[in-house]
């Protein structure tokens, strides 16, 4: 099919883009176009105007004290391959390499994935696990919102129609941290059926002193599993044991209840992710 008619405007500044969105409730933003273009082609989206923000200076990557500041136009392929990102926030390349195919990752953007809020997307879940901050700009200025509070429902966020994602701020990993990302899809490049992102902090004696996790594909929004992981004993554990793995799988399966097969898969992936995180921890070694 062909898209319904719409006006097309290339924004020359963030202020101009926000102004265009504020002036028309039916305006839509396009950056990489990997999500919006198919919707336009199938006429599932029928905006009156498409605001192209792809030329704005929002692709910078900077270290700011304890945070890695990523512009909204940082491409998925950059998240996957950039050495600074891999060093400072290794969970992001782990997640990004699962997104579609290389051609999609070359065009898709971090901000676009966040704003699209696909519940099967890798980056929203990774950002929830990382406790990232999303910076948005609207007519009244900028504001910051935690990733866990941004996603509201299927393809729905708490962004106002006239707000634009401008950056994502992610806590930098410490040398004693470890992380893992596991997902399952029918074929390489397909949308994931389920996936798990987990991040842990470890003390010198090998004990896990902090853990955050999130699941994708098991609900309308990324499922924050941080409290669940702490409650089943990941927090404080000194090694991966069979009992811990079983407890993680059982608890996550219960949290993801709704689709029995998907919940079962989420439990298996969570157990794998926790085991992998412990194996990567600098002070840890998995116990058989």
Residue pairs with C-beta under 8 A, 6 or more apart in sequence:
1 41
1 42
1 43
2 41
3 40
3 41
3 43
3 46
4 40
4 43
4 46
6 40
6 46
6 47
6 48
6 49
6 50
7 48
7 49
7 50
8 49
8 50
8 52
9 20
9 49
9 50
9 51
9 52
10 52
10 54
10 55
11 17
11 20
11 51
11 52
11 53
11 55
11 56
12 55
12 56
13 56
14 53
14 56
14 58
14 137
14 164
14 166
17 29
17 51
17 53
17 56
17 164
18 137
18 138
18 139
18 162
18 163
18 164
19 139
20 27
20 49
20 51
21 27
21 29
21 51
21 161
21 162
21 163
21 164
22 138
22 139
22 162
24 48
24 49
25 161
26 46
26 47
26 48
26 49
27 47
27 48
27 49
27 50
27 51
27 161
28 36
28 45
28 47
28 49
28 50
28 51
29 36
29 50
29 51
29 53
29 115
29 164
30 36
30 37
30 50
30 51
30 52
30 53
30 54
31 52
31 53
31 54
31 72
31 73
31 109
31 111
31 112
32 54
32 75
32 107
32 108
32 109
32 112
33 107
34 100
34 104
34 107
34 108
34 112
35 108
35 112
35 113
35 116
35 118
36 45
36 50
36 112
36 116
39 45
40 47
40 50
53 72
53 73
53 164
54 73
56 73
57 71
58 71
58 72
58 73
58 111
58 166
58 167
59 71
59 73
59 74
59 75
59 78
60 69
60 71
61 68
61 69
61 70
61 71
61 74
61 78
61 82
61 84
61 85
62 68
62 69
63 69
63 84
63 88
63 172
64 169
66 171
66 172
67 133
67 169
67 170
67 171
67 172
68 84
68 85
68 88
68 89
68 169
68 170
68 171
68 172
69 167
69 168
69 169
70 79
70 85
70 110
70 167
70 168
70 169
70 170
71 110
71 111
71 166
71 167
72 109
72 110
72 111
72 112
72 114
72 164
72 165
72 166
72 167
72 168
73 109
73 110
73 111
74 109
74 110
74 111
75 105
75 106
75 107
75 108
75 109
75 110
76 96
76 99
76 100
76 104
76 105
76 106
76 108
76 109
76 110
76 113
76 123
77 96
77 102
77 105
77 106
78 85
79 85
79 92
79 93
79 95
79 96
79 110
79 123
80 93
80 96
80 97
80 99
80 105
81 93
82 93
85 92
85 93
86 92
86 93
88 170
88 172
88 173
89 130
89 170
89 171
89 172
89 173
90 173
90 179
91 126
91 129
91 130
91 173
91 179
91 181
91 197
91 199
92 123
92 126
92 130
92 170
94 126
94 179
94 180
94 181
94 197
95 122
95 123
95 125
95 126
95 181
95 197
96 105
96 122
96 123
98 122
98 181
98 183
98 185
98 192
98 195
99 105
99 108
99 113
99 121
99 122
99 123
100 108
100 189
101 188
101 189
104 189
110 123
110 168
111 164
111 165
111 166
111 167
111 168
113 121
113 122
113 123
113 124
114 123
114 124
114 127
114 134
114 147
114 150
114 157
114 165
114 168
115 157
115 159
115 165
116 155
117 124
117 150
117 151
117 152
117 153
117 154
117 155
117 156
117 157
117 221
118 124
118 155
118 191
119 151
119 154
119 155
119 216
119 217
119 219
119 220
119 221
119 222
120 191
120 192
120 193
120 216
120 217
121 216
122 181
122 183
122 192
122 195
122 197
122 216
124 147
124 151
124 216
124 221
124 222
125 195
125 196
125 197
125 214
125 215
125 216
125 222
125 223
126 181
126 197
126 214
127 134
127 147
127 168
127 170
127 222
128 147
128 148
128 151
128 197
128 214
128 222
128 224
129 179
129 197
129 198
129 199
129 212
129 213
129 214
129 226
130 147
130 170
130 171
130 197
130 199
130 212
131 146
131 147
131 148
131 171
131 212
132 146
132 147
132 168
132 169
132 170
132 171
133 144
133 145
133 146
133 147
133 168
133 169
133 170
134 144
134 145
134 146
134 147
134 150
134 165
134 167
134 168
134 169
135 142
135 143
135 144
135 165
135 166
135 167
135 168
135 169
136 142
136 143
136 144
136 145
136 159
136 163
136 164
136 165
136 166
137 163
137 164
137 166
138 160
138 162
138 163
138 164
139 162
142 166
144 169
145 158
147 168
147 222
148 214
148 222
148 224
149 158
150 157
150 158
150 159
151 157
151 158
151 221
151 222
152 158
152 221
153 220
153 221
154 220
156 220
159 165
173 179
173 199
174 201
175 282
176 201
176 202
176 203
176 204
176 281
176 282
176 283
177 199
177 200
177 201
177 202
177 281
178 199
178 200
178 202
178 277
178 278
178 280
178 281
178 282
178 284
179 197
179 198
179 199
179 200
179 277
179 280
180 196
180 197
180 198
180 272
180 273
180 274
180 276
180 277
180 280
181 195
181 196
181 197
181 198
181 273
182 195
182 196
182 269
182 270
182 272
182 273
182 276
183 192
183 193
183 194
183 195
183 196
183 216
183 217
183 269
184 192
184 193
184 194
184 195
184 265
184 269
185 191
185 192
185 193
186 193
191 217
192 216
192 217
193 217
193 262
193 265
194 215
194 216
194 217
194 218
194 256
194 262
194 265
194 266
194 269
195 215
195 216
195 217
195 269
196 213
196 214
196 215
196 216
196 225
196 252
196 266
196 269
196 270
196 272
196 273
197 213
197 214
197 215
197 216
197 273
198 211
198 212
198 213
198 225
198 229
198 270
198 273
198 274
198 277
199 211
199 212
199 213
199 277
200 208
200 210
200 211
200 212
200 234
200 277
200 278
200 281
201 208
201 209
201 210
201 211
202 208
202 209
202 281
202 282
202 283
202 284
203 209
203 283
204 283
205 238
205 283
206 238
206 239
206 281
206 283
206 284
207 236
207 237
207 238
208 234
208 235
208 236
208 237
208 238
208 278
208 281
209 235
209 236
210 235
211 226
211 229
211 230
211 234
211 235
212 226
212 229
213 224
213 225
213 226
213 228
213 229
213 270
213 273
214 222
214 223
214 224
214 225
214 226
215 222
215 223
215 225
215 252
215 255
215 256
215 266
215 269
215 270
216 222
216 223
217 262
217 266
218 256
218 258
218 259
218 262
218 263
218 266
219 256
219 258
223 255
223 256
225 252
225 255
225 270
228 251
228 252
228 255
229 235
229 248
229 274
231 251
232 244
232 247
232 248
232 250
232 251
233 244
233 247
234 244
234 248
234 274
237 244
237 278
238 284
239 278
239 284
239 285
239 286
239 287
240 274
240 275
240 278
240 279
240 284
240 286
240 287
241 287
244 274
245 271
245 274
245 275
246 271
248 267
248 270
248 271
248 274
249 267
249 268
249 270
249 271
250 267
251 267
252 263
252 266
252 267
252 270
252 271
253 263
253 264
253 266
253 267
254 263
255 266
256 262
256 263
256 266
256 267
257 263
275 286
278 284
278 286
279 285
279 286
